[in-house]
Amino acid sequence: MKLFQKNVGEADRAVRIVLGLLLFGAILWGLVTDTIAWIVAIIGIAALATGIFGTCMLYTVLGINTHATKAKGKKKK
């Protein structure tokens, strides 16, 4: 099991980045305050990090891979 192997696909990454930015926007606009703001910030950081780096530890543990892998010159017979 490789921990830092890319396992998040392009669409998944885009959703995570947008979600992370929206969560931080909610904090900056004052829609979320107090203790909930800290929880939203942590979720936003996790979403942005996994979106930017393309690696999700939870996906690794659960065996999920949405990243498209290219076959390297091998053809099926």
C-alpha positions as CSV (number, residue, x, y, z in Angstrom):
1,M,0.0,0.0,0.0
2,K,1.5,3.3,-1.1
3,L,0.4,6.1,1.1
4,F,1.1,9.1,-1.2
5,Q,0.0,7.6,-4.5
6,K,-2.4,9.8,-6.4
7,N,-5.9,8.3,-6.0
8,V,-8.2,11.3,-6.5
9,G,-9.5,11.9,-10.0
10,E,-9.8,15.2,-11.9
11,A,-13.5,15.7,-11.3
12,D,-13.1,14.7,-7.6
13,R,-10.2,17.1,-7.2
14,A,-12.2,20.0,-8.7
15,V,-15.2,19.3,-6.4
16,R,-12.9,19.2,-3.3
17,I,-11.1,22.5,-4.2
18,V,-14.4,24.3,-4.8
19,L,-15.9,22.8,-1.6
20,G,-12.8,23.9,0.4
21,L,-13.0,27.4,-1.0
22,L,-16.8,27.7,-0.3
23,L,-16.2,26.5,3.3
24,F,-13.5,29.2,3.9
25,G,-15.8,31.7,2.2
26,A,-18.6,30.9,4.6
27,I,-16.2,31.6,7.5
28,L,-15.0,34.9,6.0
29,W,-18.5,36.1,5.2
30,G,-19.6,35.3,8.8
31,L,-22.1,32.6,7.9
32,V,-20.3,30.3,10.3
33,T,-19.0,31.4,13.7
34,D,-17.7,30.1,17.0
35,T,-16.9,26.4,17.4
36,I,-18.6,25.4,14.2
37,A,-16.2,27.7,12.3
38,W,-13.2,25.7,13.6
39,I,-14.8,22.4,12.4
40,V,-15.7,23.9,9.0
41,A,-12.1,25.2,8.7
42,I,-10.6,21.8,9.4
43,I,-12.9,20.2,6.8
44,G,-12.0,23.0,4.4
45,I,-8.3,22.5,4.9
46,A,-8.7,18.7,4.3
47,A,-10.8,19.3,1.2
48,L,-8.3,21.8,-0.3
49,A,-5.2,19.7,0.6
50,T,-6.6,16.5,-0.9
51,G,-7.8,18.4,-4.0
52,I,-4.4,20.1,-4.5
53,F,-2.2,17.1,-3.9
54,G,-4.5,14.5,-5.4
55,T,-4.1,12.1,-2.5
56,C,-6.7,11.1,0.0
57,M,-5.7,9.0,3.0
58,L,-9.2,7.8,3.6
59,Y,-9.4,6.6,-0.1
60,T,-6.1,4.7,0.5
61,V,-7.5,2.9,3.6
62,L,-10.8,2.1,1.9
63,G,-9.1,1.0,-1.3
64,I,-10.9,3.6,-3.5
65,N,-9.2,5.1,-6.5
66,T,-10.9,7.7,-8.8
67,H,-7.6,8.7,-10.5
68,A,-7.5,7.5,-14.1
69,T,-4.4,5.5,-14.7
70,K,-2.9,5.0,-18.2
71,A,-1.8,1.6,-19.5
72,K,1.8,1.7,-20.4
73,G,2.1,0.2,-23.8
74,K,0.3,-3.1,-23.0
75,K,-2.5,-4.4,-25.1
76,K,-5.1,-7.0,-24.2
77,K,-5.3,-10.0,-26.4
